[in-house]
Amino acid sequence: MVFVYVFEVRALPVIKEVAASQAENVATNVIENAIIQVLEENHVTYSSLVDVEKDSSGRITAIKADTVEMNILKSKISSEVSKKILEMDSREIRIPLGTMLGTGMFSGKGPKIRMSVTLSSNINSSIDNKFSSAGINQTLHEIIVNITAAIFVVMPGTRTTAQVNTNFCVAQTVIIGTVPETFAELQKQGVNNNE
């Protein structure tokens, strides 16, 4: 009975915390690699997502986002992230016994207890257009994919969750000259993909 109490009160919270932390690290790496893979496979460039219109004197008059292409890209990234997380086999985590007992004096000490964890996820994504000053008469335009992944960590006898937020610049350019008054369709792309 004492062992069960010690496990429930001391060890279980530590196990959940370590598992969640390791799941966040793994998920962040998986998300970033999936985004890079989709960008490379689809040859994504700034000009494939945005059309810059100029007048006869070469002055920029409008910047138009191709919202269809942006939403396709967002969907492909969300699908690839979900697929990569599901493809992951069970992960093994090792927690020193002293850490599991929750005492500072023995933290990180003792034999490592092995536990198997399984990950699954719920992915939400969005695209933001960010404009910032890049110097005199220069504006930096960045197209950023935001991924929020709720990671579900399942271990023998318990489960926990972790949330991973990743912002990844998929394209950017510096606009030189007067910033056009018309920014067509460059409001935040508000459609979320739940997978």
ChimeraX attribute file (.defattr): number of C-alpha atoms within 10 A of each C-alpha:
attribute: neighborCount
match mode: 1-to-1
recipient: residues
	/A:1	6
	/A:2	7
	/A:3	8
	/A:4	10
	/A:5	10
	/A:6	14
	/A:7	16
	/A:8	12
	/A:9	13
	/A:10	16
	/A:11	19
	/A:12	18
	/A:13	16
	/A:14	18
	/A:15	24
	/A:16	19
	/A:17	14
	/A:18	17
	/A:19	27
	/A:20	23
	/A:21	15
	/A:22	17
	/A:23	25
	/A:24	21
	/A:25	11
	/A:26	16
	/A:27	26
	/A:28	19
	/A:29	12
	/A:30	18
	/A:31	26
	/A:32	16
	/A:33	15
	/A:34	22
	/A:35	23
	/A:36	14
	/A:37	14
	/A:38	19
	/A:39	17
	/A:40	11
	/A:41	9
	/A:42	12
	/A:43	9
	/A:44	15
	/A:45	14
	/A:46	16
	/A:47	13
	/A:48	14
	/A:49	19
	/A:50	21
	/A:51	14
	/A:52	14
	/A:53	13
	/A:54	13
	/A:55	9
	/A:56	6
	/A:57	6
	/A:58	9
	/A:59	14
	/A:60	19
	/A:61	15
	/A:62	17
	/A:63	20
	/A:64	15
	/A:65	22
	/A:66	16
	/A:67	15
	/A:68	10
	/A:69	14
	/A:70	19
	/A:71	20
	/A:72	11
	/A:73	21
	/A:74	25
	/A:75	20
	/A:76	18
	/A:77	25
	/A:78	28
	/A:79	17
	/A:80	19
	/A:81	27
	/A:82	21
	/A:83	16
	/A:84	15
	/A:85	20
	/A:86	14
	/A:87	11
	/A:88	13
	/A:89	11
	/A:90	15
	/A:91	16
	/A:92	14
	/A:93	16
	/A:94	14
	/A:95	21
	/A:96	16
	/A:97	18
	/A:98	19
	/A:99	21
	/A:100	24
	/A:101	19
	/A:102	19
	/A:103	11
	/A:104	10
	/A:105	9
	/A:106	14
	/A:107	15
	/A:108	16
	/A:109	14
	/A:110	13
	/A:111	11
	/A:112	15
	/A:113	13
	/A:114	12
	/A:115	15
	/A:116	15
	/A:117	20
	/A:118	20
	/A:119	22
	/A:120	21
	/A:121	21
	/A:122	17
	/A:123	20
	/A:124	19
	/A:125	24
	/A:126	21
	/A:127	26
	/A:128	17
	/A:129	18
	/A:130	16
	/A:131	15
	/A:132	11
	/A:133	12
	/A:134	13
	/A:135	10
	/A:136	9
	/A:137	12
	/A:138	15
	/A:139	19
	/A:140	15
	/A:141	18
	/A:142	19
	/A:143	23
	/A:144	19
	/A:145	23
	/A:146	17
	/A:147	26
	/A:148	18
	/A:149	26
	/A:150	18
	/A:151	22
	/A:152	19
	/A:153	24
	/A:154	19
	/A:155	19
	/A:156	9
	/A:157	6
	/A:158	11
	/A:159	17
	/A:160	15
	/A:161	19
	/A:162	19
	/A:163	18
	/A:164	17
	/A:165	16
	/A:166	17
	/A:167	16
	/A:168	17
	/A:169	15
	/A:170	18
	/A:171	19
	/A:172	18
	/A:173	14
	/A:174	16
	/A:175	19
	/A:176	15
	/A:177	13
	/A:178	13
	/A:179	16
	/A:180	14
	/A:181	10
	/A:182	12
	/A:183	14
	/A:184	13
	/A:185	14
	/A:186	18
	/A:187	12
	/A:188	13
	/A:189	17
	/A:190	11
	/A:191	13
	/A:192	16
	/A:193	18
	/A:194	13
	/A:195	15
